[in-house]
């Protein structure tokens, strides 16, 4: 089609999906649009093809690492999944101003932050493969967003994780150790059924997972908390235990637990030693996960001090205990809060490090407040939803930030920033870049406009890795 205004030709494309039976007959035709077909296969071929969005009972199906699930019932006739709650479209013909105001497309909709910008109000859904029907399960508390649903072994109950989203949502990605008020937990339980679908009763439950398992009377072995999602096959054969993995001090362990039984630890250690850098290590400074709640709380109000001193102390200890290490060829790199620490180290100890590479670093905690999707973490102090920072608090946050040490930084710095980062605004890195450029320091900035906080696109990861290796090779 010709566009006269721009003097160009516009091309359109529509995609139709044909579902073919075993005998090459067309079973159904899926129209173009956001339709999501569910294909179920067995040893004989395609068993079922369902269009989960055809009935318009819900929105986009979730496929993220936090909410999403595809959980089979034991009879393999039902499947659980998570989708976005259906939103009504404005209908001007109704003439009801109050109704239009409630569903106005311009009204702001909260989401779950970094890497979850399309996720707002998840709902628990179930499809029955025998009848081809699918339903949105009703009855979950209004203030809870469900996810990670699992069937019980007997197929009569459904368990799921629930995140409280009132009074407003906070970023969820990478934040499995958030601690809230005593009545607000990431998981909860109720012995009362909240929904019924056929003969299957749906329950919600709370075992304090992701909340450091506040049940010390039931735990032995110094258990420090759970920080990972439950695997899809987590139940023991007798339905009395849940098997999952988590952090315990300096290791990642596999755990088997029942709320009133012991936890068994199995340790797996992973390490590496590169050729370019003779020795590389990560520091579990005080406040890291895996050491219990007291260790985490010790960092509140001490960011930029306690964590920086812990890392530098570890570096000095390594240099003193290993004579093969060269103190004249030290480099530091990290991302997010690791970038915050890296920038602090090269500012507070400018004569120790010769090179630095950081990914989306926190540079100014005071300006980060209000721009991050996890403002409860960005303040570095005790958080409450209704708080407004005082001038004294903002001054403290600036004082604890790496930007205050910019004038002392000497080493070569490589910055890698994601233009779509909602966790740490890319303007944080730009602030440090400009401060160093104005002082004639050696600094280079890589900008990835389509990437977010994790810089996880394949081409971005390749670019970052190669540039970091070349940067360290050049300046060490």
N, C-alpha and C positions, 0 to 999 in steps of 0.2 A: 504494500500500500504506500502511496506517495504522501509525504508530509510537506505541504506547500510552504508552511511558515519557515521550516528549517531547510527546505530544499533537499530532502533526503528521502530514502525509501525505508519504510518500517517493515520488519518481518515478524510474523507471528508463528508460534508453534504450540500445538496441543498434543498431549500424549494420552492415548487410550490404552488400557491394559486388558488383554484378552486372557481369560482363564480357560485352559484347554483340559478336557477330560482325557482319560486313558485312551479312548477310541478316537482321539483327534477331533472330537466335537467341542464346539464352543459352549462352555458351561455358563459363563457370565461375562459381561463387559463392564469394566470399571471406568467411570468417566474421569476426565482430567480434573486436577485439583489436589487437595491435600489428603486424598484417600489413602488409607493404610491397610493393604490386604494382609491377612493372617493366613499363611500357608502352613498346613499341618501335614507332615509326611510320615509314612511308616515304611515297612519293608516292601510293601507292594506299590509304593508310589505316593502320589498326592492324595491325601485322605480328605482334606477339607480346605476350602478357601473362603474366608469371611472378610467382608469389608467392615472393619471395626468403627469407621466413622460415618457409614451410610445412614444410620438412623439418627445421627446428630444428637446423640445422648451425652457426648463429651467432646472436648477439644483434642489438641495434639497429644499423642501418646508419648510418655516420657521414655527417654533412652539414656539418661545420665547415670552417673555412678552413685548417686545419693538416694533419690526417690525410686527409680525405676525397678521393675521386677517382671519376670515371666515365670510364674510358679505353678507347676502342675499339681493337681490333686492326686492322691494315690491311685484312684481309679482311672486317671488320665482322661477323664471326661470334662474336667473344668480347668480353666486357666485364669490365674489372677494377673492383673497388670495395673499400672498407674497411668492416669491421663489427666490432662488439664480440665478443670471444671468448665462446664458449658456456660458461655456468656450470651445473654440475649442481645440481639441486634436492635438498634433503635428503629422504631416504626412511627414515622411522622403521621401516618394516616389515622393512628389511634386517637390523636388529639389530646391525649392526657399529658400535660406538661410535667406533672410530678413523676410519671413513669419514665418519660424521656430523660429527665434529670438523673434518674437512678442508673440509667444504662448509657449515658452519654459517653461516646468513644474518647472524648477529650479528658475524661476523669482519670487521674493518675492511678495506675495499678502497681502495687508493690510487687517486687519479685525477690528471688533469693540470692541476688548479687552476682559476683564474679563467676563466669562460666555457667550461670543458671538464670540468665536474663529473660528467658522465655518461660520460666517456671514461676507460677504465682500461687495457684490454688489447686493442688493435686487432689484427686479423688481415687478411691479404690474401686476397681471394676472387675467383673468376672464374666467370662464367656463360657457358655455351655455348648460343647461341641456336638452333643446329641441332638439338640434342637436348633442350634445355630443362633440362639438368642444371647444377648449380652446386656448386662445391667450395671448401673452404678450403685454400689452399696451405700445405703443411707444409715444415719444414726451416729456417725462419728462426731465428737464435740466440735462445735463451730470454731473454736480457737486453736484447733489442731490440724496440721497438714500431715496426712499419712504417707508412708512409703515403705519400701523393702518388705513387702508382704510375703508371708510364708504359710503354707498349709501345715496343720499338724499331721502326724503320721496316720491318725485314724480318719483323716479327711473331714472331720466334723467341725473343726475350728480353724480360724484364720488369725495369725499373729502379725502384727505390723509395728513399725516404728512410728512415733508421732512427734512432730516438732511444733512447739507452741509458736504462734506468729502474732500474738498480741503483746503489747500495743502496736508494734510494727515489726516487720521482718528484718533480721540481720543476716549478713552474708553467711552462707553455710559451707561453701567449698573450702576445704583444708581446715575447717574449724570444728573438729570433733571433740575438742577439750574445753568448749565453752562452759562456764559455770554460771548458773542463774540462781534465782531465789529459791527458797526451799520448796515452793509449790510449783516451780517451773522446771521440768526435766525433759530431756530429749525423748525419753521413752516413758510410758505410763501403763497402768494396768487397771482393768475393771473386771470383776467377776460376773458382771451383768451383760447379757448379750446386747449388742448395739444394732444388729441388723440380721435379717434372716433371708436366705436365698435357697429355696427348696427345703432340704432337710439340714442344710449346713448353717451352723450358728457362727457368727463372726464375733470375736472377742478382741479387745485391745489389752495390752499388758505392759507392766513396767518392771524391769529388772535392773534399772539404773545403769544400763549399758551406755557407754560414752560419757558417763558421769562419774567415773572413778570408782564405781561399785561401792557405794557407801553402806556396806554390810560387813564390817570387820569381824563380827562375831562368827561369821560363816566362812571366813577365808583364812587359809594358812599359806605360808610361803612368801609373805610380803607382797601380795598382789597390788599393783599400782594403777589399775584402771584399764578400760577398753577404749581403743581409739580407731577401730576399723569396723566396717559394715559386716553383718553376719553373712557367711557364705550361703549359697542357695541350698546346699545339702549339709545342714548343720546339726540335725537331730541324730542322736544315737538310736540304735534299733529298738531299745525299750522305751523311747520317748522321755527318758528321765534326765538326759544330759544334752548340753549344747556345746559343740566344738567350734572354736574360732581362734583367730590369731590376734596378737596385740603386742605392744611394746612393754618390755620389762627391763628397766635400767638400760644397759648398753646393747641389748639383744632384742630381736623379734622372736616371740615365743608362740607356740601353739598351746592352747588351753582347752581343757575339758571341764565343764562346770555344771553343777546343779545348785540351786540357790542355797541348799543346806548341806552340800558335800564339798570335799576338798577340790583344789585346783591343781592339776598336774602340769609341770613345766617341761617343755622340750625345747632346747636351745639350738638355734642355727645362727652361725656367725658368717657374715659375708664381708670380705675385704678385698682391696686391690692395691697394686703397686705399679705405678706407671714408669715409663722410661724417661719422659721429659722431666718430671719432678720426682726426685728420689724418694720423697716421703710425703704422704698426703693423709690428713686425718680430719675428722669432724668432731666437734666438742659438744658434749651434752652439758652445757652450762646450767647452773641452777635456774629452774623455771621450765626446763624441758620436760616433755611427757615421759612417762615410764618410771618416775621416781616418787609418785604420790602427790596428793593435793597440797601438802605443806610446801613441797619444793616449788610447785607452780605459783602458789600465793606469795612466795618469798620475792618474786620478781616484780610484783605490783608496786609501783612507785619507785622502782630501782632500775628501770630500763636505761641503757646508756651508761650505767655505772657497774652494777653487779655483773651483768652478762659480759660486758666488755672486759672487766678484770679477770673473770673466769677463763675466757678464751686466751687472753694474753698470758695468764699464769700457765695454762696448758702448753702454750708455745714455748715459753721459757723452760718448762720442765722437760719437754722433748729435746730441746737443744742441749740441756745439761746432762741428760741421760744417754744420748746417742751421739758419739763423737763423729760419726760419719756425716752428720747434717752440717750444711754450710750456712752459718748465720748471715752471710753476705748475699745470699740468693733466696730470700724469702718472698713468697707471694701469698695473697689472700683473695678468696673469691666467695661469693654467696649471693642469694636472691631473697627479696622481700626483707624479712627481719635479718636474715643472714647478710643481705646487702647493707642493712643498717649497721650491723656489727662490723662489717668489712670497712665501711667508710669511717666509722669511729676509730678503728685500729690504725688506719693510715693517717688519721688526724691527730690522735692522742699519742701515737708512737711513730712519728714521721721518719725517724732514722732507722727503723727496724725493717720496713717492707720496701721492696723495690718495684713491685708491680701489683696491680689490683684489677679484678674484673667483677662487675656486679650486674645483676639482673633485677630490674624494677625495684631499686632500693628505697627504703624510707629514709628521707634526708632531713625533713623538717616535720616533726610530730605535731607542731602547733598548726601548720597549714594543712596537714593531713586530716585533722579533725573536721568533720562535716563533708569531706569528699570521698571518704572510704565507705565501703559497704559493711565494714566491721568496726564501727566507731567504738564499740565496747573494748576492742583490743588496741585501737590506735591511740587512745588517750594514755595508756600505760598506767592507769590509776583505777581505783575502785569505780565501777560503772553502775549507773542507774538510768533508766529510760528517760526520766524527766529532768535530768541534771542539765544545767547550763554552765559551761566552764567559766571560772572567774579569771580576772586578769592575772592573779597570782599563779593559777594553774597553767594558763597559757605561757606565762613567763618561764615556769619550770619545764614545760614541755620543750620550749625552744632551747633552753639551757642544756637539756639532755640530748639534743639532736646533733648529728654529725655536721650540719651546715655551720655550726658555731666554730668548728675546727678547720674550715676550708682554707683559711689563710696559712695554716701550718702544713697542709698536705704537700708532699714533695714527689711521691712515686707516680709512675705512669698509670693512668686510670682508664679502663674501658667500661663504658656504660651501654647496657642493652635494655631498651625500653619498648613496651607494647603500647601501641596507640589506643587500644580499646581496654586498657587495664582499669577495672573498677575497684580493685582492692587497694592498689597504691597508684595514685594518679601519676601519669608519665611526667607531669610538670614537677614532681619531686626531683626526678633525675635531671630535668632541664635546669632546675634551680642550681644544682651543684655544678652542672656543666658550664653554665654562664659564670659562676663564681670563680671557677678554675681558669676558664678561658681569659677572663679579665686580668688574671694574675700571671698569664703566660705559662701555665703549667701544661704538661703533656697529658692530653685528654682526648678521647675519641668516643663518639656516640653513634650507636647503631639503632635506627628507628624502624620498628615493624608495625606499620599502620593497621594491619588486619589481625593482629594478635593481642591476647589479653595478658593476664598476670603471669600465667605459667609459661608463656612463650612456647607453646606445645605443638604448633604446626610443624610438620616434618621439615619443610624448607627452612623454617626459622631455627629449629634445633640444629640443623646442619650448619647453617650460617653462624650461629652463636658458638658452636663447638670449635669450628675451624678458626674463627677469628680469635677466640680465647687462647687456643693453642699457639697461634702465630704471635699473639700479643705477649704471652709469657716467654716464648722463645726469643723474642726480640729484646725484651727488657730485663731478662734474668741473666 
